[in-house]
Amino acid sequence: MFILLSGNPPFYDDTDDENSDSHNRRIFRKILAGEYDFDSPYWDDISVAAKKLVTRLMEVDQDQRITAQEALGHIWISGNIASEKNLKEGVCAQIEKNFAKAKWRKAIRVTTFMQRLRATDVSGRLPVTPRTSMSVAHEVTIEAPRLAEHLETPCSLEEQESKTEVVAAEQRE
């Protein structure tokens, strides 16, 4: 919902070392701490009610976090208080800017890094999957960029579904 409303990811790091482990660790720490901002100008036209819902959805403490069912009952969704302003143009422009092919690959690297952090045992070694000598994170690193090459922007769902079907057909062959 954060990205759909603003076009930006909630957790980011603007340093120049985007491909480093320290960069990934900083992002991971922000995720664990729930450190995000409603940055201007992207959130300027978003209602207070929408921001409150996002805040409840982004709550780090799962006991305090709103459930999907509760979110559906939130006044911003169930009430008639949504703004009439069309945010599509600005949001899609931000999504295209933030999630170009290189950004998709970067997101995959961060996801892989987080999977490795979670999979690391006490000794500091990564476990190996029983079926191969490759870790699950390595498999994700190999396959996901192939799919990401075909994705341009999440703004056109029909196009993305079509491209995903093409990639899946290619992988079956």
C-alpha positions in Angstrom: 0.0 0.0 0.0 2.9 2.3 0.8 4.3 2.0 -2.8 0.8 2.2 -4.4 0.1 5.5 -2.7 3.5 7.2 -3.1 5.3 5.3 -5.8 8.3 4.9 -3.5 9.4 2.0 -1.3 9.2 2.6 2.5 12.7 1.5 3.2 15.7 2.9 1.2 19.2 4.0 1.7 20.6 6.9 -0.5 24.3 6.0 -0.1 26.5 5.4 -3.1 27.4 1.9 -2.2 24.2 0.3 -3.3 25.7 -3.1 -4.1 27.5 -3.6 -0.8 26.6 -5.7 2.2 26.7 -2.6 4.4 24.0 -0.9 2.3 21.8 -4.0 2.5 22.4 -4.2 6.3 21.3 -0.6 6.7 18.1 -1.3 4.8 17.5 -4.5 6.7 17.9 -2.5 10.0 15.4 0.0 8.9 12.9 -2.7 8.1 13.4 -4.4 11.5 13.1 -1.0 13.2 10.1 0.1 11.1 12.0 3.3 10.0 10.2 5.0 7.2 8.9 8.5 6.4 6.1 10.0 4.5 8.4 12.0 2.3 7.3 15.2 0.6 6.2 15.8 -2.1 5.1 12.2 -2.6 2.8 12.1 0.5 1.6 15.7 0.4 -1.7 14.8 -1.3 -2.3 11.7 0.7 -5.0 12.0 3.4 -4.3 11.7 7.1 -6.7 8.7 7.2 -4.6 6.9 4.5 -1.4 7.7 6.3 -2.9 6.3 9.6 -3.8 3.1 7.9 -0.3 2.7 6.4 1.2 3.4 9.8 -1.0 0.6 11.3 0.0 -1.8 8.5 3.7 -1.0 8.9 3.6 -1.6 12.7 6.7 -3.6 13.6 5.0 -5.3 16.6 2.8 -8.0 15.1 0.5 -7.8 18.2 -0.2 -4.2 17.5 -0.3 -4.4 13.7 -3.7 -4.2 12.0 -4.9 -7.4 10.4 -6.0 -7.6 6.8 -9.6 -7.9 8.0 -9.3 -4.9 10.2 -7.7 -2.9 7.4 -10.7 -3.7 5.2 -12.9 -2.1 7.9 -10.6 1.0 8.3 -12.5 4.2 7.6 -10.2 5.1 4.7 -11.2 1.9 2.9 -14.8 1.3 4.1 -15.8 5.0 4.5 -16.4 7.5 1.8 -13.5 9.8 2.6 -11.0 9.0 -0.1 -9.8 12.0 -2.1 -11.2 12.5 -5.6 -7.7 13.5 -6.7 -6.2 11.2 -9.3 -2.7 10.2 -8.1 -2.0 7.8 -11.0 0.3 10.0 -13.0 2.6 11.0 -10.2 2.6 7.5 -8.6 3.3 5.7 -11.9 6.1 8.1 -12.7 7.7 7.4 -9.3 7.2 3.7 -9.7 8.9 3.8 -13.1 11.7 5.8 -11.7 12.2 3.6 -8.7 11.6 0.2 -10.2 13.4 0.2 -13.5 15.2 -3.1 -14.4 18.2 -2.2 -12.3 16.0 -1.4 -9.3 14.3 -4.8 -9.6 17.7 -6.5 -9.5 18.7 -4.5 -6.5 15.5 -5.5 -4.7 16.2 -9.1 -5.5 19.7 -8.7 -4.1 18.3 -7.2 -0.9 15.8 -10.0 -0.6 18.5 -12.6 -1.2 20.6 -10.9 1.5 17.8 -11.0 4.0 17.1 -14.7 3.2 20.7 -15.4 3.8 20.7 -13.5 7.1 17.7 -15.5 8.2 19.1 -18.8 7.0 22.5 -18.3 8.6 23.0 -20.7 11.5 24.8 -19.9 14.7 28.1 -20.9 13.2 27.7 -18.3 10.5 27.4 -20.8 7.6 24.6 -20.8 5.1 22.7 -24.1 5.1 22.6 -26.0 1.8 19.4 -27.2 0.2 19.1 -31.1 0.3 18.4 -31.4 -3.4 21.4 -29.4 -4.7 24.6 -27.8 -3.6 23.1 -24.4 -4.2 21.5 -22.4 -1.4 17.9 -21.3 -1.9 19.1 -17.7 -1.9 21.4 -18.5 -4.8 18.6 -20.1 -6.8 16.5 -16.9 -6.3 19.5 -14.8 -7.4 19.7 -16.9 -10.7 16.0 -17.1 -11.6 14.5 -13.8 -10.4 16.7 -11.6 -12.7 15.4 -13.5 -15.7 11.9 -12.6 -14.7 12.9 -9.1 -13.8 14.3 -8.5 -17.3 10.8 -8.8 -18.7 9.2 -6.5 -16.1 9.2 -2.8 -16.9 6.8 -1.2 -14.4 4.0 -2.4 -12.1 1.6 0.2 -13.5 0.2 -2.0 -16.3 -1.1 -5.2 -14.6 -2.3 -6.7 -17.9 1.1 -6.2 -19.6 2.9 -7.6 -16.6 0.7 -10.7 -16.4 1.2 -11.3 -20.1 5.0 -11.0 -19.8 5.0 -13.2 -16.7 3.2 -15.9 -18.7 5.8 -15.6 -21.6 8.6 -16.0 -19.1 6.9 -19.0 -17.5 6.4 -20.6 -20.9 10.0 -20.1 -21.8 11.1 -21.7 -18.6 9.0 -24.8 -19.2 10.6 -25.3 -22.7 
